[in-house]
Amino acid sequence: MCSEVSREALLRGLSDVLASPLRLMLPALSELITPLVSHTALVMLAADVGGGRVQGAGDPVFVRRMRGLELERLRKRLEASGGMRSETLEIAGSEHRTLQLLSRNGALLVVAGPGSGAETQAQLLLAVWDIVAQHVQERADEAKPDYLQHARAIAGTRLKALTELEDEYAAAMESVLAALRSKRLNDAQARAEALSRAVAALSRMSSTVEQVRTLTEESVTVSFERLKEDLRAISRYSPVKLQFADPPADGRPLPGEVSLGARALVYRAVLTLVEGEEVNHIRIHWDCDGTNLLIRMQDDGPGSAAAAKTLLGKIRERIWSLNGTVTVDTTPGWGTRINVTLPLDPPRTHPASSAMAGMRPREVQVAALMVAGYRNRAIADELRISENTVKFHVSRILRQLGADSRAEAIAVLTAGQRG
C-alpha cells in the first residue's frame, strides 16, 4: 500500500506521463512505476489494433523479440480470463517472468522481470495503466490524417509481404513435392515423411497468414458499440438527440485502421454539426457491402452550404488517408446528409501509384513511412534497421522516382492516391 506522500508523488508523476509525447510515454511510465515495482522492460499494445503501435521501453532484447502476434494472443486470453495475469513467457529461447495488465479499453501492458512485490501492487498498477491507456486512446482517436495514412500504408505493405511470402513458400513446397513424387526416388518412407512435413508446413503458413488477418481486424458491431460509447458524452450533455442504426451482425470485420478512422471521423463530424448549426437530431448508420464500410449521417439542421463546406474540411483528410470517398449534400430547411465509403482492403502497395512498381519490398516499406511523415530516425526505429540503411533506401527511392528532394518524392508517391 502506498503512503500518502508516495501517492502524491504518484499523481504528480502520472500527470507528467500524460503530458509526454506518445513516443516518450512508455519510458515515462516505466520511470513512474519503478518505485512501486522494479522491472526490466515494459511493452505496450495499444487498444486500436491497426493504428496503434507496439511500443517498448527497457531491455532492448525483450522489447525487440516481443512480437505483435504474441501480444495479441496474450490480450485475447486476458479478455477471456480477466484483466491481470502473472506468467513466465519463453521469448526467443529464454524464459522471462511477466506481469500482464489489460486496461478497460483493451490496451495490454506487459511488465517484464517484475520485482517480488509486484502482486501486492498489481491493482494499483492496473489503475494507473487504465488512466494511461485511456489517454493514449483519446490521442489516437483524434486520428490525424498522417496517423491513419501510416496505418493504412503498413496494412497494405503487410498484406503484400504476407501474400508474397505465402506464394514463395507454396512454390518451394510444390517443387519439393514434385521431386519427392519422382519415379527416380525409391525410398517410400523418406518420401512419405517429407511429404507429410511439406503439407504441414503449407498448413502452418496458411494458418499464420489467416491469424495475422484475424488479429488485425475488429467486428463491425464491436466498432460501432465503441463509437456509441465515444459519443455518449455528447448525448449526455447536449440537447441533440443521436439515433444509431446498427450495422448487420454478420458484416465483414473491419481492419483496425478503418475501425479507428471511421469512429474518429464520425466523432469529428458530430462535434462539428452540434457546434455549428441549430441541430436537434442526428442519425448515424453503418453498413457493409462486403467490400466497403458505408457510413451514412443525416441531421435536421438548416442545411446551409457554408456549414457543409466547414464539415467537409473537418473530415475530408481523414477519409482520403484511408482511400475513401465522401459526399456532403444539403437541402435548405431539411438538413445535411453525409455519405462516406471506406474500402476494407488496402491497396497491394500504398500509396496506389505505379511509382512503387519497381521497388524492393523494404523500399516499399520505407517509401510508405516517408509518405506518412516519418523522418529517417523514426523509420529506422519502426523497421528495426539502422539509420544508415534507411538513408541508403531513401537515396535509391529518390533515384528511382527521379526526384531531387524528399518532398518531391512524397509528391510523386501520393499523386496516384489523390487521382
N, C-alpha and C positions, 0 to 999 in steps of 0.2 A: 504494500500500500504506500503510495507517495505521501510525503509530508506536505503541509500546506505550502511551505516555501518551494519545494520541488514542483508542486502543482502550478504555482505562479510561474516558475521558470519554464515549465512545460507549455503553458498557454502563451507566454511571450515567444518561445521558440516556435510554436505552431504558427503563430502569426507571421514569423519570418519565413517559414516554409511556404506558406500560401502566397507570400509576396514574391517568391523566387520565380525566375523564368522556368518554363516547363522543363527545359533540358537540365536545369540545376536543382529541380525539386527533389529528386530522389537522393542525391548526395546530402542535401539539406535535411531531409527526413532521417537519413542514416545518422547524421550528427546529432539530431534531436533525441533519438531513441536510445543512443548508445549508453547513457547513464542508467536507463531502465533495463535494457537487455543488450549485453555485448553480442557482437555478431561479426562475421567475416564479409558478408555481402548481402545486398538486397536486390531482388529482381521483381519488376512490376509488369503486369499485363493489364493494360487499360480496359475499361468496360466495353468500349466500342471496338469490335474485333477487326474491322478493316482499316479504319482510320487511325486507331490507336497504335502505339508502338510498344515493343518490348524494350524496356529500359532497365539498366542495372547500375549499381554502384558498389565499390569494394573489390573483392578478389576478382581480378580480370579473367582468371581461368574459369571460375564458376560462372561468371556472367556470360562469358563468350560461349560456353558449352551448354547453357540452359536454353534450349530451343523452344520456339514458339509452339510447336505441336505438343511438346511435353507440358508446357504451361497450360495450354488449352485442355489437355487431358486432366490435369490437376484441378483446374477450375470447374470443369463439368462434374468431377467427382465431389468437390466441396458443395456445389449447388444441390447435389442429391443427398448429401450426408450432414450438412451443417456448414457453418462459416469458419471453422477453425480445425486445424489438424497438425499433429506433430508426426513426422515421418522421416525415415532415412532414405535418401534417394541415391541411386547409382548414376553418376554423371561421368561419362567417358571413362569408365572403368574404376572410378574412385567413389567411395561412399561419403555422403555429406548429410549430417543431421540438419533438418529444416523445420521451421515453424511456418505453416501456410495459413494466411488470413484472407478471407473473402469478404469484401465490403458489401453493403446493402445494395449498391448499384452494380455489383457483379465484377468489380476490379479485383485482381489477385495480387497479393504481395507474398513473396517467398523470402523468409529470413533464413540465411544460411549460417550454420555454426552458432545457433543461439546459446547464450550462457545458461548456467544452471538455474537461474531464477526466471527463465522465460515463461514457465507455466503460470506462475503467480501473477505475472504482469500481462498475460495474454489478453485478458479482457480490456485492459486499458489500451494496449497496443491496437486492438481491433477498433476501439472507439476513435483513436487518433487516425487510423487508416480510413475509417468511414468518412471523416471530415476531409482528409486529403484527397481521397478518391472522388468524392463528390465535387470538389473544387476542380480537379483535373477534368472531369466530365463537363462541367459548366464551361470551361475554356474550350474544350473540344467541340461542344455543341454550338459554339459561335461559328465553327466550320468555315473559316475563311477560304476563299476560292483556292489559294495555293495549297492549303491543307488537304482539301478534297481532291485537288488535281494530283497531288503527290500520291494519295491513297489509291486513286484510280490508275495512275501510272504503274504503281507497284503491283496492283491486281492484274493488269494486263501483262506486265513482264513476267509475273509469277505463273500465270496461266500458260503463256507461250513457252517458258522454260520447262514447265511440267510436261506439256504436250510433246516438246522436242525430246525430253528425256525418255518419256514413255515410248515414243516411236523408235528411238535409237536402241533402247533396251529390247523392245519387241523384235526388231530386225536382227539383233545379235542372237537372241534366243532361238528365233526361227532358223537362223543359219546353223546353230548348234544342233537343233533337232534334225535338220536336213542331213547333216553329216552323220549323226548317230543312226539315222534310218538307212544309211548307205549299205548296200549289199556287201561292200568290202569289209565291213565290221562284223565279226562273228561272235564277239563276247556278249551274249544276250543279257547277262546280269549287269554288266557295266553299262550297257545301252539302256536298260530299264531304270537303273539308278540315276543315270544322267538325265534321262527323260523326266523322271519324277522331280528331280531338283529344278530342271528348267521350267516345268509347269508351275511349280511352287513359286519360283522367282517371279514369273509373269503375274501370278495371282497377287503376290505381295506388292508389286509395282502398281497394279491396278487399284489395290486397296489403299495404297499411300496417296495416289492421286485423288481418289474419292474422299479420303479423310481430309486432305487439305481443303478441298472444295466445301465439304460439310462444315469444318471448323471455322471457316471464314464467312459463313452465312448466318442469317438470322431470320426466323419465321416472320412473315409479313404481319401476322396478327400480334406477335410479341412486340415488333417495332411500333405498330400502331398504338398498342397499350402504353408503351413508353412515351409516345407523343402525347397521349391524353394526360399522362402524369406530368409531363413538362408544361402543359397548358393549364394545369389545374389552378395555379396562382392567378392567372388572368381571369378565369371564370369565377374565382372566389372573390376577387377584389374589384371586378369591373362589372358594370351593368350589362355588358354584352353577353348574349347567350350563345354558347358554342354547341352546335349539333354535329355529332360524329356518325358517319355511315361506315361501318366496319368493312374491311376487305374480306374476300372469301377465305374461309379457314383453310381451304386446300390450295391457296395461291402459292405460286413458286416462291421459295425462300429468297431473301434479298442479300446480295453481297454486303459486307459490312460497311463499305464506304457509301453505298447507295442508301442503306438504312440511316446512317448518320446524316448524310446530306439531305435526305428527304425530311427528316424531323427538323433539321436546322432551318431549312428554307420555309417550311410551313410555319414554324415558330416566328421567324422574322416577318413573314407575310401577315400573320395575325396581329403582331405588335404594330405593324405599320397601318393596317386597316383600323385598328382600335384607336390609335393616336391621331390619325389624320382626318377622319370623317365622322359624321354622325351615324355610326353603325350600331344597330341593336341586335343583329343576328348574323352569325357566320356558320355556314355549313361546310364541313370538311369530309371529303370522300376519297378513299384509296381503293384502287382496283389493280388487278394484274391481268395481262393478256397473254401470259406465257413468255413474252419477250421483254416487256417493259413494265415499270411501275407507273400507273396512271394516277395523277393527283388532281382532284377537282375541288375548287373552293369557290364559294359564292357568298356575297354579303347583301344586305338590304339598304346600303348607304345611298348617297346621292348619285353615285356613278359618274363622277366627273373625270374628264380626260386628264387633267393635271394630276389628280390623285393616282390614276392608273400609271402615269409616267413615273411618279415617285416610287410606287410599289415595284414596278418593273426594274428600276435601278437598284432596289434593295436586294432582289433575288436573282437577277439575271446571271451575274458572275458565278454564283454557286451552281446554277443549272448548267451553264456552259462547261464548268470544270468537270462535270460528270457526263459530258457529251449529250446532254439532254436538250429539249426544246420547250419553249413556253409561249403561250399566247395570253394576253390580257384584254378582255372585251368589257366595254362599259355601255350601259344604257341609262341615260339621264332619268332619274327617278326610280330606277329599277335595280341599281347596284352594279357591282363589279364581279366578273367571272374570270377565274384563273384556271388554265389548263396546262399542266406540266407533264411531260413524258420523259422518264428516265430509263435508258436501256439497262437491262440487268447484266448483260455480258460485256466485259471490257473489250476493247479492240485488241487484236493479237499483238500489235505494237502500239505504243502510245507516246506521243500524240499520233493520230491517224494520218501519217504522212509517208509518202514514198521515200522521203529523205532518209528514213531508217532502214530501208530495204537491204542495203549492203553492209550494215553494221554487224559486228560480232555481238553475241549475247551480252557480254559485260559492257560493251559500248552502249547498247540499248538501255541498260540499267542506268549508266552514268548520264546519258542524254535525258532520260526521264526525270532524274533528280535535278539536273540543270534547269529543265523547264519549270520544275516545282520551286525554284528559287534557292536551291541548296548551293553553298559555296564548297570549295574543294575539301576543306577540313570536315565539313558536315557529311559530304558524300563518302569520304574515307571512313568515317565512323559508322555510317549507315550500312555500307557494304563490307565493312571489316577488312579494308585493304589500306595500304599506305597512301599518304598524300601524294608522294611522287608518282605512284601508279595512277592515281586519279589524274594528275597533270598530264601524264602520257596519253591516257584515254581521251582527255579533253582536246589535246593537240590533234590527235587523229580525227576526232569528230569534226573539229574546225576545218581540217584539210578536206575531209570527205564532203562537207557541205559547201566548201568554197567560201567560208565565212572568215572575215578579218577580226572578228571580236566575239566574245561570249554572247553579248546582246543580239548580234546579228544571227548567230547560230540558233538562239532560242526563237527568234522571229521566224526563221525558216522551219524549225521543228513544229511550231504551233500553227503555221499557215494552214495546214490541212484540217486542223481541228475546227477553226472558225469558219472555214469554207463550207 
